Amino acid sequence: MWYNLLMTTRSDIENLLKERKIGYSVIEHPAVFTMEEIDAYDLPHKELIAKNLFLRDDKKRSYYLLTMRGDLSVNLKEFKNKAGTRALSFASEEDLNKKLSLFKGEVTPFGILNDEKNEVHVFIDTYFKDNSIYVHPNDNSASLLLKTEDLISILKDHGNEVEYIDM
C-alpha cells in the first residue's frame, strides 16, 4: 500500500495560523473536487479562489505545485518554459499521496507541510501577489482566505522553495 501516514490536518493548520497570529477566515462547504464544484457555492471574492496542480517532470525527479487563478487553464509547455523545468505532466495520485499525503481533488499549498523532504517546488501565480487567496486547509470541505504573503511565509519556513510566476 502506498498511502502516506503523515498528515497535517485542518486543525493543525488552523492552530498554526493562530500561533503565528495570521488572520484568516474560513468558509465551510460540502467537499469539492473540481473548480466547477467550488464555483457552485457563493463564496465572496470568487476571483481569489486558487486552482492547485501537482506536476512532475518527465524523469519523475522533480515535483511542482502550481497555484493559479481558478478561472485559468494551464498550458504545461508554457509553464515549463517560464519555470525553466524539464517537460512536465500531471503527477499520479500515488505520487501526490506519497509526497503531500493528499488525494486527487484535495491539492492545496498546505499539503506542502506534509513534504518531509522539501522536494516540492511551489509556484504561485503573480495574480495573488499583494493580495489574498482561498485555499483548502488539507480538507476540501472548507476554504481558508488569508493573505498570500502569510501562506508563502509558512511554506518557506517549512523549507520548500516558493516563487511567483506570471500565469
Phi and psi restraints in degrees (value plus and minus 20) as a CYANA .aco file:
   2 TRP   PHI    -123.0   -83.0
   2 TRP   PSI      -6.9    33.1
   3 TYR   PHI     -91.0   -51.0
   3 TYR   PSI     114.7   154.7
   4 ASN   PHI    -105.3   -65.3
   4 ASN   PSI     111.1   151.1
   5 LEU   PHI    -105.1   -65.1
   5 LEU   PSI     -40.0     0.0
   6 LEU   PHI     -90.3   -50.3
   6 LEU   PSI     113.4   153.4
   7 MET   PHI    -175.2  -135.2
   7 MET   PSI      96.8   136.8
   8 THR   PHI    -103.6   -63.6
   8 THR   PSI      98.7   138.7
   9 THR   PHI    -107.9   -67.9
   9 THR   PSI     149.9   189.9
  10 ARG   PHI     -76.7   -36.7
  10 ARG   PSI     -64.3   -24.3
  11 SER   PHI     -85.7   -45.7
  11 SER   PSI     -55.2   -15.2
  12 ASP   PHI     -79.9   -39.9
  12 ASP   PSI     -63.1   -23.1
  13 ILE   PHI     -88.6   -48.6
  13 ILE   PSI     -65.0   -25.0
  14 GLU   PHI     -83.7   -43.7
  14 GLU   PSI     -57.5   -17.5
  15 ASN   PHI     -84.7   -44.7
  15 ASN   PSI     -61.2   -21.2
  16 LEU   PHI     -80.5   -40.5
  16 LEU   PSI     -65.3   -25.3
  17 LEU   PHI     -81.7   -41.7
  17 LEU   PSI     -60.9   -20.9
  18 LYS   PHI     -86.9   -46.9
  18 LYS   PSI     -64.3   -24.3
  19 GLU   PHI     -78.2   -38.2
  19 GLU   PSI     -59.2   -19.2
  20 ARG   PHI    -106.4   -66.4
  20 ARG   PSI     -18.3    21.7
  21 LYS   PHI      37.2    77.2
  21 LYS   PSI      22.4    62.4
  22 ILE   PHI    -116.1   -76.1
  22 ILE   PSI     103.2   143.2
  23 GLY   PHI     -93.2   -53.2
  23 GLY   PSI     120.7   160.7
  24 TYR   PHI    -179.2  -139.2
  24 TYR   PSI     141.0   181.0
  25 SER   PHI    -145.7  -105.7
  25 SER   PSI     134.6   174.6
  26 VAL   PHI    -145.3  -105.3
  26 VAL   PSI     119.0   159.0
  27 ILE   PHI    -142.0  -102.0
  27 ILE   PSI     103.5   143.5
  28 GLU   PHI    -105.1   -65.1
  28 GLU   PSI     124.1   164.1
  29 HIS   PHI    -180.1  -140.1
  29 HIS   PSI     143.8   183.8
  30 PRO   PHI     -80.0   -40.0
  30 PRO   PSI     136.2   176.2
  31 ALA   PHI     -74.8   -34.8
  31 ALA   PSI     113.0   153.0
  32 VAL   PHI    -143.0  -103.0
  32 VAL   PSI     125.2   165.2
  33 PHE   PHI    -143.0  -103.0
  33 PHE   PSI     -28.5    11.5
  34 THR   PHI    -159.0  -119.0
  34 THR   PSI     144.3   184.3
  35 MET   PHI     -85.7   -45.7
  35 MET   PSI     -53.6   -13.6
  36 GLU   PHI     -83.4   -43.4
  36 GLU   PSI     -59.2   -19.2
  37 GLU   PHI     -87.3   -47.3
  37 GLU   PSI     -64.2   -24.2
  38 ILE   PHI     -87.9   -47.9
  38 ILE   PSI     -51.5   -11.5
  39 ASP   PHI     -85.4   -45.4
  39 ASP   PSI     -43.3    -3.3
  40 ALA   PHI     -90.8   -50.8
  40 ALA   PSI     -36.6     3.4
  41 TYR   PHI    -116.7   -76.7
  41 TYR   PSI     130.9   170.9
  42 ASP   PHI    -108.3   -68.3
  42 ASP   PSI      46.5    86.5
  43 LEU   PHI     -99.5   -59.5
  43 LEU   PSI     114.0   154.0
  44 PRO   PHI     -86.8   -46.8
  44 PRO   PSI     130.0   170.0
  45 HIS   PHI      38.2    78.2
  45 HIS   PSI      32.5    72.5
  46 LYS   PHI     -77.1   -37.1
  46 LYS   PSI     -43.8    -3.8
  47 GLU   PHI     -87.4   -47.4
  47 GLU   PSI     -30.0    10.0
  48 LEU   PHI    -119.8   -79.8
  48 LEU   PSI     -15.2    24.8
  49 ILE   PHI     -95.8   -55.8
  49 ILE   PSI     108.1   148.1
  50 ALA   PHI    -117.0   -77.0
  50 ALA   PSI     122.4   162.4
  51 LYS   PHI    -120.2   -80.2
  51 LYS   PSI     114.5   154.5
  52 ASN   PHI    -142.1  -102.1
  52 ASN   PSI     106.5   146.5
  53 LEU   PHI    -141.6  -101.6
  53 LEU   PSI     111.5   151.5
  54 PHE   PHI    -122.1   -82.1
  54 PHE   PSI      98.6   138.6
  55 LEU   PHI    -142.5  -102.5
  55 LEU   PSI     140.3   180.3
  56 ARG   PHI    -160.6  -120.6
  56 ARG   PSI     137.5   177.5
  57 ASP   PHI    -102.3   -62.3
  57 ASP   PSI     152.8   192.8
  58 ASP   PHI     -88.5   -48.5
  58 ASP   PSI     -33.3     6.7
  59 LYS   PHI    -121.5   -81.5
  59 LYS   PSI     -19.8    20.2
  60 LYS   PHI      37.4    77.4
  60 LYS   PSI      15.0    55.0
  61 ARG   PHI    -124.2   -84.2
  61 ARG   PSI     -50.2   -10.2
  62 SER   PHI    -144.6  -104.6
  62 SER   PSI     119.4   159.4
  63 TYR   PHI    -143.6  -103.6
  63 TYR   PSI     126.3   166.3
  64 TYR   PHI    -157.1  -117.1
  64 TYR   PSI     123.1   163.1
  65 LEU   PHI    -133.0   -93.0
  65 LEU   PSI     100.0   140.0
  66 LEU   PHI    -126.5   -86.5
  66 LEU   PSI     100.5   140.5
  67 THR   PHI    -131.9   -91.9
  67 THR   PSI      98.3   138.3
  68 MET   PHI    -160.5  -120.5
  68 MET   PSI     152.2   192.2
  69 ARG   PHI     -76.3   -36.3
  69 ARG   PSI     120.2   160.2
  70 GLY   PHI     -86.6   -46.6
  70 GLY   PSI     -43.0    -3.0
  71 ASP   PHI    -111.8   -71.8
  71 ASP   PSI     -16.1    23.9
  72 LEU   PHI    -118.8   -78.8
  72 LEU   PSI     133.0   173.0
  73 SER   PHI    -120.9   -80.9
  73 SER   PSI     129.1   169.1
  74 VAL   PHI    -118.4   -78.4
  74 VAL   PSI     119.2   159.2
  75 ASN   PHI    -130.7   -90.7
  75 ASN   PSI      84.6   124.6
  76 LEU   PHI     -81.5   -41.5
  76 LEU   PSI     -54.3   -14.3
  77 LYS   PHI     -87.0   -47.0
  77 LYS   PSI     -62.1   -22.1
  78 GLU   PHI     -84.7   -44.7
  78 GLU   PSI     -63.9   -23.9
  79 PHE   PHI     -82.4   -42.4
  79 PHE   PSI     -63.4   -23.4
  80 LYS   PHI     -75.5   -35.5
  80 LYS   PSI     -65.8   -25.8
  81 ASN   PHI     -85.5   -45.5
  81 ASN   PSI     -62.1   -22.1
  82 LYS   PHI     -88.3   -48.3
  82 LYS   PSI     -59.2   -19.2
  83 ALA   PHI    -105.7   -65.7
  83 ALA   PSI     -34.4     5.6
  84 GLY   PHI      51.0    91.0
  84 GLY   PSI      19.6    59.6
  85 THR   PHI    -124.7   -84.7
  85 THR   PSI     157.3   197.3
  86 ARG   PHI     -94.7   -54.7
  86 ARG   PSI     159.3   199.3
  87 ALA   PHI     -76.5   -36.5
  87 ALA   PSI     123.3   163.3
  88 LEU   PHI    -140.6  -100.6
  88 LEU   PSI     134.8   174.8
  89 SER   PHI    -168.4  -128.4
  89 SER   PSI     151.7   191.7
  90 PHE   PHI     -92.3   -52.3
  90 PHE   PSI     116.0   156.0
  91 ALA   PHI     -91.7   -51.7
  91 ALA   PSI     135.4   175.4
  92 SER   PHI     -93.1   -53.1
  92 SER   PSI     141.7   181.7
  93 GLU   PHI     -83.6   -43.6
  93 GLU   PSI     -53.0   -13.0
  94 GLU   PHI     -82.1   -42.1
  94 GLU   PSI     -66.0   -26.0
  95 ASP   PHI     -83.8   -43.8
  95 ASP   PSI     -60.9   -20.9
  96 LEU   PHI     -78.6   -38.6
  96 LEU   PSI     -63.3   -23.3
  97 ASN   PHI     -91.2   -51.2
  97 ASN   PSI     -60.9   -20.9
  98 LYS   PHI     -84.3   -44.3
  98 LYS   PSI     -61.0   -21.0
  99 LYS   PHI    -104.4   -64.4
  99 LYS   PSI     -61.1   -21.1
 100 LEU   PHI    -142.2  -102.2
 100 LEU   PSI     -17.9    22.1
 101 SER   PHI      37.3    77.3
 101 SER   PSI      15.0    55.0
 102 LEU   PHI    -143.2  -103.2
 102 LEU   PSI     146.6   186.6
 103 PHE   PHI    -141.0  -101.0
 103 PHE   PSI     145.6   185.6
 104 LYS   PHI     -70.6   -30.6
 104 LYS   PSI     112.6   152.6
 105 GLY   PHI      69.5   109.5
 105 GLY   PSI     -23.7    16.3
 106 GLU   PHI    -134.6   -94.6
 106 GLU   PSI     -12.6    27.4
 107 VAL   PHI     -83.1   -43.1
 107 VAL   PSI     112.8   152.8
 108 THR   PHI    -176.7  -136.7
 108 THR   PSI     130.4   170.4
 109 PRO   PHI     -78.5   -38.5
 109 PRO   PSI     -48.2    -8.2
 110 PHE   PHI     -87.0   -47.0
 110 PHE   PSI     -36.1     3.9
 111 GLY   PHI     -81.9   -41.9
 111 GLY   PSI     -43.3    -3.3
 112 ILE   PHI     -78.0   -38.0
 112 ILE   PSI     -48.2    -8.2
 113 LEU   PHI     -85.3   -45.3
 113 LEU   PSI     -33.7     6.3
 114 ASN   PHI    -115.4   -75.4
 114 ASN   PSI     -20.7    19.3
 115 ASP   PHI    -105.0   -65.0
 115 ASP   PSI      66.1   106.1
 116 GLU   PHI     -81.1   -41.1
 116 GLU   PSI     -51.1   -11.1
 117 LYS   PHI    -118.0   -78.0
 117 LYS   PSI     -15.8    24.2
 118 ASN   PHI      32.3    72.3
 118 ASN   PSI      25.9    65.9
 119 GLU   PHI    -109.9   -69.9
 119 GLU   PSI     -37.7     2.3
 120 VAL   PHI    -115.0   -75.0
 120 VAL   PSI     105.2   145.2
 121 HIS   PHI    -111.2   -71.2
 121 HIS   PSI     109.5   149.5
 122 VAL   PHI    -123.6   -83.6
 122 VAL   PSI     112.2   152.2
 123 PHE   PHI    -139.2   -99.2
 123 PHE   PSI     109.8   149.8
 124 ILE   PHI    -140.7  -100.7
 124 ILE   PSI     110.3   150.3
 125 ASP   PHI     -75.7   -35.7
 125 ASP   PSI     112.5   152.5
 126 THR   PHI     -78.7   -38.7
 126 THR   PSI     -37.4     2.6
 127 TYR   PHI     -73.8   -33.8
 127 TYR   PSI     -53.0   -13.0
 128 PHE   PHI    -108.9   -68.9
 128 PHE   PSI     -24.6    15.4
 129 LYS   PHI     -84.2   -44.2
 129 LYS   PSI     117.7   157.7
 130 ASP   PHI      36.9    76.9
 130 ASP   PSI      14.6    54.6
 131 ASN   PHI    -163.3  -123.3
 131 ASN   PSI    -190.3  -150.3
 132 SER   PHI    -131.8   -91.8
 132 SER   PSI     150.3   190.3
 133 ILE   PHI    -169.7  -129.7
 133 ILE   PSI     122.2   162.2
 134 TYR   PHI    -115.1   -75.1
 134 TYR   PSI     107.5   147.5
 135 VAL   PHI    -161.9  -121.9
 135 VAL   PSI     136.1   176.1
 136 HIS   PHI     -97.0   -57.0
 136 HIS   PSI     125.8   165.8
 137 PRO   PHI    -110.2   -70.2
 137 PRO   PSI      33.7    73.7
 138 ASN   PHI      39.1    79.1
 138 ASN   PSI       7.4    47.4
 139 ASP   PHI    -173.3  -133.3
 139 ASP   PSI      92.2   132.2
 140 ASN   PHI    -103.1   -63.1
 140 ASN   PSI      -0.5    39.5
 141 SER   PHI    -126.6   -86.6
 141 SER   PSI      -2.5    37.5
 142 ALA   PHI    -174.4  -134.4
 142 ALA   PSI     133.9   173.9
 143 SER   PHI    -148.4  -108.4
 143 SER   PSI     111.5   151.5
 144 LEU   PHI    -121.5   -81.5
 144 LEU   PSI     116.7   156.7
 145 LEU   PHI    -129.3   -89.3
 145 LEU   PSI      99.8   139.8
 146 LEU   PHI    -165.9  -125.9
 146 LEU   PSI     147.9   187.9
 147 LYS   PHI     -88.0   -48.0
 147 LYS   PSI     116.8   156.8
 148 THR   PHI     -79.6   -39.6
 148 THR   PSI     -59.1   -19.1
 149 GLU   PHI     -82.7   -42.7
 149 GLU   PSI     -52.8   -12.8
 150 ASP   PHI     -89.0   -49.0
 150 ASP   PSI     -61.7   -21.7
 151 LEU   PHI     -80.6   -40.6
 151 LEU   PSI     -66.8   -26.8
 152 ILE   PHI     -82.4   -42.4
 152 ILE   PSI     -59.8   -19.8
 153 SER   PHI     -79.6   -39.6
 153 SER   PSI     -63.0   -23.0
 154 ILE   PHI     -83.6   -43.6
 154 ILE   PSI     -65.3   -25.3
 155 LEU   PHI     -86.2   -46.2
 155 LEU   PSI     -61.6   -21.6
 156 LYS   PHI     -87.0   -47.0
 156 LYS   PSI     -61.1   -21.1
 157 ASP   PHI     -83.1   -43.1
 157 ASP   PSI     -47.6    -7.6
 158 HIS   PHI     -90.4   -50.4
 158 HIS   PSI     -44.4    -4.4
 159 GLY   PHI      94.1   134.1
 159 GLY   PSI     -16.5    23.5
 160 ASN   PHI    -109.6   -69.6
 160 ASN   PSI     131.1   171.1
 161 GLU   PHI     -95.9   -55.9
 161 GLU   PSI     114.0   154.0
 162 VAL   PHI    -156.5  -116.5
 162 VAL   PSI     113.2   153.2
 163 GLU   PHI    -169.6  -129.6
 163 GLU   PSI     137.2   177.2
 164 TYR   PHI    -102.8   -62.8
 164 TYR   PSI     129.1   169.1
 165 ILE   PHI    -163.7  -123.7
 165 ILE   PSI     118.7   158.7
 166 ASP   PHI    -102.9   -62.9
 166 ASP   PSI      90.6   130.6
